Amino acid sequence: MPTYPATFPHAVHQLFQYRKSISTRPFNARGSGVERCEYCRIDIKHCICELLKPQTADASFVLLMFDDEVLKPSNTGRLIADVLPDTQAFLWDRTQISPEFISLINSPKYQPILVFPDEYALDEQPLLPVEKLRDRCFTEESSARPLFIMLDATWRQARKMYRKSPYLHNIPMLSIPAELMAKEPIADKPQSKTGSSDSSDSSDSSDSIIASRYHVRTASKEQQLATAEVAARVLQLSQNTQAGDVLALWFDVFSYRYQCGVKQTNSGDAKAVEHYLSYLDKTS
């Protein structure tokens, strides 16, 4: 029996249990015959829960999740809550808007920031230049804590969520340019040479398409990254470097171990756990 972190169950685990409780029929994801850990949702033989070391950051996240996304074992938004346990999570509904979510984004304690590609921005959407993210100049009210809003869904679903949610249209939108999605190797971790899909590593050239390292799902476009990948880079660019690095490495651990429990070629990093533990050892 694994030893679970004291931060479990976090908000995504709780949302998963709630969504499962209101389901009228079982959610049969690919690999539904696998006996999965109730928390990391990986084959129990490859559970990663004991490896987790939660972090802190000078920013918070809230996940707005499409209806069935929280039920998918391959979901990566959960990894953000693993690493940053104060992460909050809500189900998105076009007509039944969560009052708790609205209260959260209107709280004077937070400066909400919508993380989303600005190519889809409506004309009235305020845009937050990435330079202000890097300089920590979010608002004139410096006491407000950055609250990064992540639309956790497939890309098609996320675009629908954005369009159909007018309460998001007056929130500053942060879009990370492709050339800034690539980061120097983390703590002696060599650059991977693996290929793409909703999954793959970035190129050395800053003007190349930045591809995802996620090998579990397939994206419709090579440059579409998994939710946790984007969140990790947001943390790194907002000077929450260690939390961002740990999330990026934890994402690699999840991707590799998840594939260990399914019947497909494992395209993940076989040394992901080694790199993750080495980083934790050097920064502890």
C-alpha positions in Angstrom: 0.0 0.0 0.0 1.6 3.3 -1.0 2.2 6.1 1.5 0.3 9.1 0.3 1.4 12.7 0.8 -0.4 14.6 3.7 -1.7 17.0 1.0 -3.9 14.3 -0.5 -6.8 14.4 -1.4 -6.3 17.8 -3.0 -8.9 19.8 -5.0 -8.7 17.7 -8.2 -9.0 14.4 -6.3 -12.1 15.8 -4.6 -13.6 17.0 -7.9 -12.9 13.6 -9.4 -14.9 11.9 -6.7 -17.7 14.4 -7.0 -17.9 14.0 -10.7 -17.9 10.2 -10.5 -20.7 10.4 -7.9 -23.0 12.2 -10.2 -22.3 10.0 -13.3 -25.2 8.0 -14.6 -22.9 5.4 -16.2 -19.2 4.4 -15.8 -16.6 6.5 -17.6 -14.6 4.0 -19.7 -11.4 5.7 -20.7 -8.8 3.9 -22.9 -7.2 1.3 -20.7 -10.3 1.0 -18.5 -9.3 -2.5 -17.5 -6.2 -1.3 -15.7 -6.3 -1.3 -11.9 -5.4 2.3 -11.2 -4.2 4.2 -8.1 -7.1 6.3 -6.9 -4.9 9.4 -6.7 -2.2 9.4 -9.5 -4.6 7.3 -11.7 -1.6 5.2 -13.0 -1.5 1.4 -13.0 -1.1 0.5 -9.3 2.1 -1.3 -10.1 3.7 1.9 -11.3 2.1 4.3 -8.8 4.1 7.5 -8.3 2.4 9.0 -5.2 5.3 8.1 -2.8 7.7 10.1 -5.0 5.8 13.4 -4.7 7.3 16.3 -2.8 4.8 19.3 -2.9 6.2 22.8 -3.4 5.3 26.4 -2.6 5.1 29.4 -5.0 4.3 33.1 -4.9 1.3 32.4 -7.1 -1.7 30.1 -7.2 -3.6 28.2 -9.9 -7.3 27.4 -10.5 -8.4 24.8 -13.0 -11.7 25.3 -14.8 -12.2 21.7 -16.1 -14.5 20.5 -18.9 -17.1 18.1 -17.8 -15.4 14.8 -18.4 -11.8 15.9 -18.2 -11.5 15.3 -14.5 -12.5 11.7 -15.1 -9.7 11.0 -17.6 -6.7 9.1 -16.1 -4.5 10.9 -18.6 -5.4 14.4 -17.3 -2.4 16.5 -16.4 -4.1 19.4 -14.6 -4.1 17.1 -11.6 -0.3 17.3 -11.6 -0.4 21.0 -10.9 -2.4 20.3 -7.7 0.0 17.6 -6.8 2.9 20.0 -6.8 1.0 23.1 -5.6 -1.6 21.8 -3.1 -3.4 25.1 -2.8 -4.6 24.7 -6.4 -8.4 24.9 -6.7 -10.5 23.1 -9.3 -14.1 23.6 -10.6 -16.2 22.0 -13.3 -17.1 24.3 -16.2 -20.7 24.6 -17.2 -22.0 27.1 -19.8 -25.2 27.9 -17.8 -24.5 26.7 -14.3 -21.6 28.9 -13.3 -19.9 28.0 -10.0 -20.5 30.9 -7.5 -17.3 29.8 -5.7 -15.3 30.2 -8.9 -16.8 33.7 -9.5 -16.1 34.7 -5.9 -12.5 33.5 -6.2 -11.7 35.5 -9.3 -13.3 38.6 -7.8 -11.5 38.3 -4.5 -9.2 41.3 -3.8 -6.7 38.8 -2.5 -6.0 37.7 -6.1 -5.0 39.1 -9.4 -6.7 36.6 -11.9 -4.8 35.9 -15.1 -6.2 33.7 -17.8 -3.5 31.6 -19.4 -4.6 31.1 -23.0 -3.3 31.6 -26.6 -4.0 35.2 -27.6 -4.7 34.1 -31.2 -8.2 33.2 -29.9 -8.7 36.4 -27.9 -11.8 38.5 -28.4 -11.3 42.1 -29.3 -12.3 43.3 -25.8 -9.9 40.9 -24.0 -7.2 42.7 -22.1 -3.8 41.2 -22.8 -0.9 40.8 -20.3 2.5 41.2 -21.9 4.8 38.3 -20.9 7.4 40.9 -19.9 5.2 42.0 -17.1 4.9 38.4 -15.9 8.7 38.1 -15.9 9.0 41.4 -14.0 6.3 40.4 -11.5 4.4 43.6 -12.5 0.9 42.2 -12.5 -1.0 45.2 -11.1 -0.5 48.4 -9.3 -1.8 46.6 -6.3 1.3 44.5 -5.5 -0.3 42.8 -2.6 -2.6 40.8 -4.9 -1.5 37.2 -5.4 -1.3 36.1 -9.1 -4.1 33.5 -9.7 -3.5 31.7 -13.0 -6.6 30.3 -14.6 -6.1 27.2 -16.7 -8.9 25.9 -19.0 -8.3 22.2 -18.6 -9.8 20.3 -21.6 -9.0 19.3 -25.1 -8.0 22.3 -27.3 -11.4 22.3 -29.1 -13.2 22.2 -25.8 -11.0 24.9 -24.3 -11.8 27.3 -27.2 -15.5 26.6 -26.6 -15.2 27.2 -22.8 -13.4 30.5 -23.5 -16.0 31.8 -26.0 -19.0 30.8 -23.9 -17.6 32.3 -20.6 -18.1 36.1 -20.7 -16.8 36.3 -17.1 -13.4 35.5 -18.5 -13.4 38.2 -21.1 -12.4 41.1 -18.8 -9.5 39.2 -17.2 -6.0 39.8 -18.4 -4.9 37.1 -20.8 -1.4 35.7 -20.7 -0.1 34.0 -23.8 3.4 32.5 -23.8 5.1 32.9 -27.1 6.4 29.6 -28.6 10.1 30.8 -28.4 9.6 31.2 -24.6 8.1 27.8 -24.1 11.6 26.3 -24.5 13.7 26.3 -21.4 17.3 25.5 -20.8 17.9 22.0 -19.4 16.9 21.6 -15.8 19.6 20.8 -13.3 21.9 18.6 -15.4 18.9 17.0 -17.2 19.9 16.4 -20.8 17.7 17.5 -23.7 15.5 14.7 -24.8 15.5 13.8 -28.5 12.1 12.1 -28.5 9.3 12.9 -31.1 6.0 14.6 -31.0 2.2 14.3 -30.5 0.4 15.7 -27.6 3.8 14.9 -26.6 7.4 15.6 -27.6 10.4 17.8 -26.8 11.3 21.3 -27.9 13.7 22.1 -30.6 17.0 23.9 -30.0 16.1 26.6 -32.4 14.0 29.4 -31.0 12.1 29.9 -34.2 11.1 26.2 -34.5 7.7 24.9 -33.4 7.8 24.0 -29.7 6.4 20.5 -29.4 4.9 18.8 -26.3 6.7 16.1 -24.3 3.3 14.5 -23.6 3.2 11.0 -25.2 -0.2 9.8 -23.7 -2.6 11.8 -25.9 -2.3 13.1 -29.5 -2.9 16.8 -30.1 -4.4 18.2 -33.3 -1.4 20.5 -33.7 2.2 19.8 -32.7 2.7 23.0 -30.7 -0.4 22.3 -28.5 1.0 21.6 -25.1 -0.5 19.7 -22.1 -2.0 21.8 -19.3 0.8 20.9 -16.8 3.5 21.8 -19.3 2.2 25.3 -19.8 1.7 25.8 -16.0 5.3 24.7 -15.4 6.6 27.3 -17.8 4.3 30.0 -16.4 5.9 29.3 -13.0 9.4 29.5 -14.3 8.7 32.8 -16.1 7.1 34.3 -13.0 10.3 33.7 -11.0 8.8 30.6 -9.2 11.6 28.6 -10.8 11.9 25.7 -8.4 8.2 25.0 -8.3 8.1 25.2 -12.1 11.1 22.9 -12.5 9.6 20.4 -10.1 6.3 20.5 -12.0 8.1 20.0 -15.3 10.0 17.0 -14.0 6.9 15.6 -12.2 5.1 15.8 -15.6 7.9 13.7 -17.1 7.6 11.1 -14.3 3.8 10.9 -14.8 4.1 10.6 -18.6 6.7 7.8 -18.4 5.1 5.8 -15.6 1.6 6.1 -17.1 2.9 4.5 -20.3 4.5 1.7 -18.3 0.9 0.5 -17.5 -0.6 0.6 -21.0 -0.2 -1.5 -24.1 1.7 1.0 -26.2 5.3 1.9 -27.0 6.7 4.0 -24.1 8.0 7.2 -25.7 8.6 8.8 -22.3 11.9 9.5 -20.6 13.1 6.3 -19.0 15.3 8.4 -16.6 12.4 10.7 -15.6 12.3 9.5 -12.0 16.1 9.7 -11.7 16.1 13.3 -13.0 13.3 14.2 -10.7 14.8 12.8 -7.5 18.2 14.2 -8.4 16.7 17.7 -8.7 14.9 17.4 -5.4 18.1 16.2 -3.7 20.1 19.2 -5.1 17.4 21.7 -4.1 16.4 20.4 -0.7 
